[in-house]
Every structure is written in structure tokens, then in C-alpha cells.
């Protein structure tokens, strides 16, 4: 301690002597040198701290490490091919078929697998059978590929992320899949369906497909379908629904809705895109999963990440919150942004949005939280309604009369369900066999002998 005290006293004495002597050029040089040295030291410290802060600040793409990011859609035609051609045993081939290897490496976890028919022609015919075939294929694919996990709730997606697996979410492709039967909707839910597209691309007797059919609405039976889907905890997808239908569902007890693979109509004139009026009414319940297809985000095939960003910012501005937007990553589309063609490019998109003043919390919402929040609302509502009885109603005969009459002959139970003279299928023609042939005509040789 005495050593430091002696040094301090000596330094203080030298400074006192230096300050008590008259100011000279030498003193000016010394003062100037010390001042410049201190100034340089301050500048170096500021630059170093700024560089260190910038380097440690997480990039937007880092949010993909925090949760089950993305909502990647699987091409339904590839699922149908497996129905027709049979499922291969090679898990690597399955991964490549659905581009799942790229999804895994990009830290995306959520994949939506649509279950439905190959065309609207199955409506009121074999739609249920075809939908069951797709659900069967999805479940078998999940069993064959170790890093896939069939999930039925938002917690399942988080668990899949923790176990380095891809969460598979089954989505019913449209209202036609249930064939206007609420019992079928309940069975699909029990088989693992989690999302229900209310209209989709196919019109049904209780709702007309099309975003520009502003005067059409759900029938009375259609509103009951919304009620039952909500009671079951199915997340409603209103893609292809008219503004009137959207408004009706928003005003109903349905807790949350999504739109999958769409954009803003004001920016790109595509019939699937949402008008400003629709965007304004969904802000409290809806999440718009913006698609990457050039037809959705640009009027030409020359689209870029910048077009995706424009739609995201525009929708957030019109709805008044960034909690209404998410991502729909359909990388099977033939027309994608030139700089957004693979799942790995999603990180680039998030980094650019961060530069566009999106916070990390907002980017987490965009990447996964907004979608998970909507799904959780649907499930929480179902838990509250768990004691409620199922909805057991049928279409009215008036609603049924709006159907294509040629399709109604496929129903064999109309007279039982409605006690009416609705058209039914004609009885099958039985092929003629030797056993069923009519007896040959009577001839003279075969006549019975006359009575005596």
C-alpha cells in the first residue's frame, strides 16, 4: 500500500509543479497531444462498441431457430399419385418427392397436407372416398419417414420442433369433402384433420365458391357447419370465400380464421386475393398466409422477394397490425420469385424485413406465432364447448334442390333422409345367365298331352 501511496503523491506533486509554471509552447504540445490521444481513444471505443453491438444483434432469420417456422404446403397431386401408384418404401424417395429435405435443413417445421379429391367432379359422388384415400396416404407417409410427425394441435408443432421433426397438419380441401354430412366432418376430425377449408375451389349446395360472388352467403345449413367445425376445434380456412361469407363467419362464434396462399387484391388482381374491405373485417380473428406464387403477388412471372414484402406490409397496414400476416410456402409452384425459390431463402426474406423495421417479435409472429395463435384459439374454444352436444341437422330440401340433379342419383338414401320423391339411382341391370333365362316358348313338341 505504501508503494501506491508514494506513486500517487509523486504524481500529484509533478502535476502541481507543471501547472504552476508559466504556459509555454512545450506545454501546449503536451496538452494538445493528450487531448488528441483522449479523443482518438473515445472514437475507437465508440466504433468498437457499435461494431460489437451490430455483430451480436440477432438477424431476422434467427427467429426460425426459436419455433416451428413457416407453413409449407404439399402438392396434392403428388399425394394422389401415391394413391394410384402405391406408396414406395424408400423414405429418401418420399422426402425428395415432397421436397421435405430442403424444408428440414431450412428450420421450417410446419407443413400443411391437403386432403380431398382430384377435381370438383367428385362433389356429391365419391368425394368422401377420395378424401379418405389421401388421409390414409398421409398417415402412411408419416409412419415411413422417421422425421415426420402427424400433429393435431399447436403444442404438437412445438414438440416436433424440439424433436427435430417436421409437423404434418391435415387440411380438408373444401366443403365438398364432407358431402354435406356433419357426421363425416366429425369422423375426419377424429382421423386427424385439423384445418377445414370451408368453400375452397368447389361450390356446394350450402355455399358458393368464389371471392367475387359478393351477394352469395352461407345457407342455414352452412352456418350450422361453421358452428360444428368450431365446436370440434377445426381451424377454418376461408380461402375462395366471398366477402359476404367471410363477414358472416367473422361475426359468428368461430374463434379464428386463416386464408392460405393469398395476397392483397389492391396490389395484384387475382380472384383469390383479398379486398381491402375483407382485410378490414378480419383484423381481430384472421391470419393471412401470404403466398409466394407470382400470380398471387405480381401480375407477371417476374416477381421477387420485394413483391412478397409489399403484400406483407400492405396487409399489415390495412388490418392495422402485423399479427394478421403469416407465410404460405408453396415451393411446388412453377412460378416463384427469382430470389425465393427454396425454403432456405425464407431466412433472406426475414433479414430484409428486419431492415424494413420489423422487430424480432413481429418476425416471430410472421414466421409461426400468428398461425399458432389462431390455431390455439380454435382449440381453446373447443375445450370450452366440450360438453356441448354435436350439431345434428340436415340440409333442407330447398338447399338440396340447388344441387346438380344428375349428381343426386348417386345418393341411395334420399327417400329415407327427406321422405320425398327426389331422384334416385335406377336399380342395377342383372346380367342374363343360363340360370336366369326365361323358359323357351312352348312348341308342339313340348306341349302337354291332351287329357283323355
C-alpha positions in Angstrom: 0.0 0.0 0.0 2.9 2.4 0.8 4.2 1.9 -2.7 1.0 3.1 -4.4 0.7 6.0 -1.9 4.2 7.1 -2.8 3.4 6.9 -6.5 0.2 8.9 -6.1 2.0 11.6 -4.0 4.8 11.9 -6.5 2.4 12.2 -9.5 0.3 14.8 -7.7 3.5 16.8 -7.0 4.6 16.7 -10.6 1.2 17.8 -11.9 1.2 20.7 -9.3 4.7 21.8 -10.4 3.7 21.5 -14.1 0.6 23.6 -13.6 2.4 26.3 -11.5 5.0 27.1 -14.1 4.2 29.6 -16.9 2.5 28.3 -20.1 5.0 27.5 -22.8 5.0 26.0 -26.3 6.1 22.8 -24.8 3.1 22.7 -22.5 0.8 23.4 -25.5 2.2 20.5 -27.4 1.8 18.3 -24.3 -1.8 19.4 -23.7 -2.7 19.1 -27.4 -1.1 15.6 -27.6 -3.0 14.4 -24.5 -6.3 15.9 -25.9 -5.9 14.2 -29.3 -5.0 10.9 -27.7 -8.1 11.0 -25.5 -10.3 12.0 -28.4 -8.9 9.1 -30.5 -9.5 6.7 -27.6 -13.1 7.8 -27.3 -13.7 7.4 -31.1 -12.1 3.9 -31.0 -14.3 2.9 -28.1 -17.5 4.1 -29.7 -16.7 2.4 -33.0 -15.8 -0.8 -31.2 -18.9 -0.8 -29.1 -21.1 -0.2 -32.2 -19.4 -3.0 -34.2 -19.8 -5.3 -31.3 -23.4 -4.4 -30.8 -24.1 -4.9 -34.5 -22.4 -8.2 -34.6 -24.2 -9.6 -31.6 -27.6 -8.3 -32.7 -29.6 -11.3 -34.0 -30.7 -11.3 -37.6 -34.3 -11.7 -38.7 -33.6 -15.2 -40.0 -32.6 -16.3 -36.4 -36.2 -16.5 -35.4 -36.5 -19.7 -37.4 -34.4 -21.3 -34.6 -37.0 -20.4 -32.0 -40.2 -22.0 -33.2 -41.9 -24.2 -35.8 -41.5 -21.7 -38.6 -43.3 -21.5 -41.9 -46.5 -23.0 -43.3 -45.3 -25.1 -46.3 -48.0 -26.6 -48.5 -47.6 -30.0 -50.0 -48.7 -30.5 -53.7 -52.0 -32.5 -53.5 -51.3 -34.1 -56.9 -48.3 -35.9 -55.5 -50.4 -37.3 -52.8 -52.9 -38.5 -55.3 -50.1 -40.2 -57.3 -49.3 -42.3 -54.3 -52.9 -43.4 -54.1 -52.8 -44.5 -57.7 -49.2 -45.9 -58.0 -48.8 -47.1 -54.4 -46.5 -45.9 -51.7 -42.8 -46.5 -52.0 -40.9 -48.0 -49.1 -37.9 -45.8 -49.7 -38.1 -42.9 -47.2 -35.4 -40.9 -49.0 -37.5 -41.0 -52.2 -40.6 -39.8 -50.2 -38.5 -36.9 -48.8 -37.4 -35.9 -52.2 -40.9 -36.2 -53.7 -42.3 -33.7 -51.3 -39.1 -31.5 -51.0 -39.0 -32.3 -47.3 -35.2 -32.5 -47.1 -34.9 -28.8 -48.0 -37.7 -27.9 -45.5 -35.8 -29.7 -42.7 -32.5 -28.0 -43.4 -34.1 -24.6 -43.5 -35.5 -24.9 -40.0 -39.1 -24.8 -41.3 -41.3 -27.2 -39.4 -45.0 -26.7 -40.3 -46.3 -28.5 -43.4 -50.0 -28.4 -44.4 -51.1 -31.5 -46.4 -54.5 -31.0 -48.2 -56.9 -34.0 -48.2 -59.5 -34.0 -50.9 -60.5 -35.2 -54.3 -58.7 -34.7 -57.6 -61.4 -32.5 -59.0 -64.7 -30.8 -58.2 -66.3 -33.5 -60.3 -66.2 -35.7 -57.1 -68.7 -33.4 -55.4 -71.8 -35.4 -54.2 -70.2 -38.5 -55.7 -67.0 -40.1 -54.3 -65.5 -37.1 -52.6 -65.5 -38.8 -49.2 -63.8 -41.9 -50.5 -61.1 -39.9 -52.2 -60.5 -37.8 -49.2 -60.1 -40.9 -47.0 -57.6 -42.2 -49.5 -55.5 -39.1 -49.1 -55.7 -39.2 -45.3 -54.6 -42.8 -45.5 -51.6 -41.9 -47.7 -50.6 -39.0 -45.4 -50.6 -41.3 -42.3 -48.6 -44.0 -44.1 -46.0 -41.4 -45.3 -45.6 -40.2 -41.7 -45.1 -43.8 -40.5 -42.4 -44.5 -43.1 -40.4 -41.3 -42.6 -38.8 -41.0 -39.2 -38.5 -37.2 -39.1 -42.2 -36.6 -39.8 -44.8 -36.2 -37.0 -48.6 -36.0 -37.5 -49.8 -33.2 -35.3 -53.3 -32.2 -34.3 -52.6 -29.1 -32.1 -50.3 -26.2 -31.8 -48.4 -27.9 -29.0 -47.7 -30.8 -31.3 -45.9 -28.4 -33.6 -43.7 -27.1 -30.8 -42.9 -30.7 -29.8 -42.0 -31.6 -33.4 -39.6 -28.6 -33.4 -38.0 -29.8 -30.1 -37.5 -33.3 -31.6 -36.1 -32.1 -34.9 -39.2 -33.3 -36.8 -41.5 -31.8 -39.4 -45.0 -31.3 -38.2 -47.7 -32.7 -40.6 -51.0 -30.9 -40.5 -54.0 -32.4 -42.4 -56.3 -29.9 -44.0 -59.7 -30.8 -45.6 -59.5 -29.4 -49.1 -63.1 -27.9 -49.2 -66.6 -28.2 -48.0 -67.3 -30.8 -50.7 -65.1 -33.3 -48.8 -67.8 -33.9 -46.2 -70.7 -34.4 -48.7 -73.0 -32.1 -46.6 -72.9 -34.6 -43.7 -71.8 -33.3 -40.3 -71.1 -36.9 -39.1 -68.5 -37.1 -41.8 -66.9 -33.8 -40.6 -66.7 -35.3 -37.1 -65.1 -38.5 -38.4 -62.5 -36.6 -40.4 -61.6 -34.7 -37.2 -61.2 -38.0 -35.3 -58.9 -39.2 -38.2 -56.5 -36.2 -37.6 -57.9 -33.4 -39.7 -57.0 -30.0 -38.1 -57.9 -27.4 -40.7 -61.2 -27.2 -42.6 -61.4 -25.2 -45.9 -65.0 -24.0 -45.8 -65.5 -23.4 -49.5 -62.3 -23.9 -51.5 -62.5 -24.0 -55.2 -65.7 -26.1 -55.4 -69.2 -24.8 -54.8 -71.5 -26.9 -52.7 -75.3 -26.7 -52.0 -74.7 -24.6 -48.9 -72.1 -22.1 -50.1 -70.8 -20.9 -53.5 -67.1 -20.7 -54.1 -65.6 -17.5 -55.4 -64.2 -14.3 -53.8 -66.1 -12.1 -56.2 -69.6 -13.6 -55.5 -70.4 -10.7 -53.2 -74.1 -11.4 -53.0 -73.9 -15.1 -52.0 -73.8 -16.2 -48.4 -73.9 -19.4 -46.3 -77.3 -21.1 -46.2 -78.8 -22.0 -42.9 -77.1 -25.4 -43.1 -73.8 -23.7 -43.9 -73.9 -21.7 -40.7 -74.5 -25.0 -38.8 -71.4 -26.4 -40.4 -69.4 -23.4 -39.1 -70.9 -23.9 -35.7 -70.0 -27.6 -35.6 -66.5 -27.1 -37.1 -65.8 -24.5 -34.4 -67.1 -26.9 -31.6 -64.7 -29.5 -32.9 -61.7 -27.2 -32.8 -61.1 -27.2 -36.5 -59.3 -24.1 -37.8 -61.4 -22.5 -40.5 -59.7 -21.6 -43.8 -61.8 -19.1 -45.8 -59.7 -19.1 -49.0 -62.0 -18.7 -52.0 -64.9 -17.5 -49.8 -66.9 -14.4 -50.8 -66.7 -11.2 -48.7 -70.2 -11.9 -47.5 -69.3 -15.4 -46.3 -66.2 -14.0 -44.6 -68.2 -11.4 -42.8 -70.8 -13.9 -41.7 -68.1 -16.2 -40.3 -66.2 -13.4 -38.6 -69.5 -12.3 -36.9 -70.2 -15.9 -35.8 -68.7 -17.7 -32.8 -65.8 -19.0 -34.8 -62.8 -18.0 -32.8 -60.2 -17.7 -35.6 -59.8 -18.0 -39.4 -57.0 -18.2 -41.9 -56.5 -17.6 -45.6 -53.9 -19.8 -47.1 -51.8 -18.8 -50.1 -53.3 -15.4 -50.9 -52.3 -11.8 -51.2 -53.8 -8.3 -51.4 -56.3 -7.6 -54.3 -55.3 -3.9 -54.4 -51.7 -4.9 -55.3 -52.4 -7.9 -57.6 -55.7 -8.6 -59.4 -56.2 -12.2 -58.7 -59.6 -13.6 -57.8 -58.2 -15.5 -54.8 -56.7 -12.3 -53.3 -58.5 -10.3 -50.6 -60.1 -6.9 -51.0 -59.4 -4.1 -48.6 -62.9 -4.4 -47.2 -62.3 -8.1 -46.4 -58.9 -7.3 -44.8 -60.5 -4.7 -42.5 -63.1 -7.0 -41.1 -60.7 -9.9 -40.3 -58.2 -8.0 -38.1 -59.5 -9.4 -34.8 -59.8 -13.0 -36.0 -57.9 -13.6 -39.2 -54.4 -14.5 -40.3 -53.5 -14.1 -44.0 -50.8 -16.6 -45.0 -49.3 -14.8 -48.0 -48.4 -17.0 -50.9 -45.2 -16.9 -52.9 -46.7 -17.7 -56.3 -46.1 -14.9 -58.8 -49.7 -15.0 -59.9 -50.6 -14.1 -56.3 -48.1 -11.3 -55.7 -47.4 -9.9 -59.1 -49.3 -9.6 -62.4 -46.3 -11.1 -64.3 -44.0 -14.1 -63.8 -41.1 -11.8 -63.0 -41.7 -11.5 -59.3 -39.1 -11.1 -56.4 -38.9 -11.0 -52.7 -39.7 -7.4 -52.9 -43.2 -8.3 -54.1 -43.8 -10.6 -51.1 -42.7 -7.8 -48.8 -45.1 -5.3 -50.4 -48.0 -7.6 -49.8 -47.0 -8.3 -46.2 -46.6 -4.6 -45.4 -49.8 -3.6 -47.2 -51.9 -6.2 -45.4 -50.5 -5.3 -42.1 -51.2 -1.6 -42.8 -54.8 -2.2 -43.9 -55.6 -4.5 -41.0 -53.7 -2.2 -38.6 -51.5 -5.0 -37.1 -48.7 -7.3 -38.2 -50.4 -10.1 -36.2 -52.6 -10.7 -39.2 -49.9 -12.0 -41.6 -48.1 -15.2 -42.0 -46.2 -17.2 -44.7 -47.6 -19.8 -47.1 -44.6 -21.5 -48.6 -45.7 -23.4 -51.7 -42.4 -24.3 -53.2 -44.0 -26.8 -55.6 -45.3 -23.8 -57.6 -43.8 -23.5 -61.1 -43.7 -19.7 -60.8 -41.9 -18.4 -57.7 -39.8 -15.2 -57.0 -36.4 -15.4 -58.7 -34.7 -14.9 -55.3 -37.2 -17.0 -53.3 -37.2 -20.5 -54.9 -36.2 -22.7 -51.9 -37.0 -23.0 -48.2 -33.5 -21.7 -47.4 -34.4 -18.4 -48.9 -37.0 -17.7 -46.2 -34.2 -16.6 -44.0 -33.2 -14.0 -46.6 -36.8 -12.7 -46.6 -36.8 -12.3 -42.8 -33.5 -10.5 -42.8 -34.8 -8.0 -45.4 -38.0 -7.4 -43.4 -35.8 -6.7 -40.3 -34.1 -3.9 -42.4 -37.7 -2.8 -43.2 -38.3 -2.0 -39.5 -39.9 -5.4 -38.5 -38.9 -6.2 -34.9 -37.8 -9.7 -34.0 -41.2 -10.3 -32.1 -43.1 -9.3 -35.3 -40.9 -11.6 -37.4 -41.6 -14.5 -35.0 -45.3 -13.8 -35.4 -44.9 -13.8 -39.2 -42.8 -17.0 -39.2 -45.0 -19.1 -36.9 -46.6 -17.4 -33.8 -49.6 -15.8 -35.7 -50.6 -19.1 -37.2 -50.1 -20.9 -33.9 -52.1 -18.3 -32.1 -55.1 -18.7 -34.5 -54.9 -22.5 -34.1 -54.7 -22.3 -30.3 -57.8 -20.0 -30.3 -59.7 -22.7 -32.2 -58.6 -25.4 -29.8 -59.3 -23.3 -26.7 -62.8 -22.6 -28.0 -63.4 -26.4 -28.5 -62.3 -27.1 -24.9 -64.9 -24.6 -23.7 -67.6 -26.3 -25.8 -66.5 -29.9 -24.9 -69.8 -30.5 -23.0 -72.0 -29.3 -25.9 -73.8 -32.0 -27.9 -72.9 -32.4 -31.6 -74.9 -30.5 -34.1 -77.3 -32.9 -35.8 -79.1 -31.3 -38.7 -79.5 -32.0 -42.4 -79.7 -29.8 -45.5 -83.2 -28.6 -46.2 -84.9 -29.9 -49.3 -84.6 -26.3 -50.7 -80.9 -26.4 -50.3 -80.7 -29.8 -51.8 -82.7 -28.6 -54.8 -79.9 -26.2 -55.6 -77.7 -29.2 -56.3 -76.9 -30.7 -59.7 -79.8 -33.1 -60.2 -77.6 -35.5 -62.2 -75.5 -35.9 -59.0 -78.4 -36.7 -56.7 -78.9 -40.1 -58.3 -75.6 -41.1 -56.6 -77.4 -40.9 -53.3 -79.3 -44.1 -52.3 -80.8 -42.7 -49.1 -82.6 -39.6 -50.2 -86.1 -41.1 -49.7 -85.0 -42.1 -46.1 -83.4 -38.8 -45.2 -86.0 -36.5 -46.7 -89.1 -38.7 -47.2 -89.5 -37.2 -50.6 -89.6 -38.2 -54.3 -86.1 -36.9 -55.0 -84.4 -38.8 -57.9 -82.7 -42.0 -57.0 -80.4 -44.3 -58.9 -82.1 -46.8 -61.1 -81.8 -50.5 -60.0 -78.8 -52.2 -61.4 -79.3 -54.3 -64.5 -78.7 -58.0 -63.7 -76.8 -59.8 -66.5 -78.7 -62.6 -68.1 -77.3 -66.1 -67.3 -78.4 -69.6 -68.1 -79.9 -69.8 -64.7 -82.0 -66.7 -65.1 -83.0 -67.2 -68.7 -86.8 -67.3 -69.3 -88.2 -70.7 -70.3 -88.3 -71.3 -74.0 -91.6 -70.8 -75.8 -94.0 -73.7 -76.0 -93.8 -75.7 -79.2 -95.8 -78.6 -80.5 -93.1 -81.0 -79.3 -93.2 -79.6 -75.8 -97.0 -79.3 -75.4 -98.5 -81.4 -72.7 -100.5 -84.4 -74.0 -104.3 -83.9 -74.2 -106.4 -85.1 -71.4 -108.3 -88.3 -72.2 
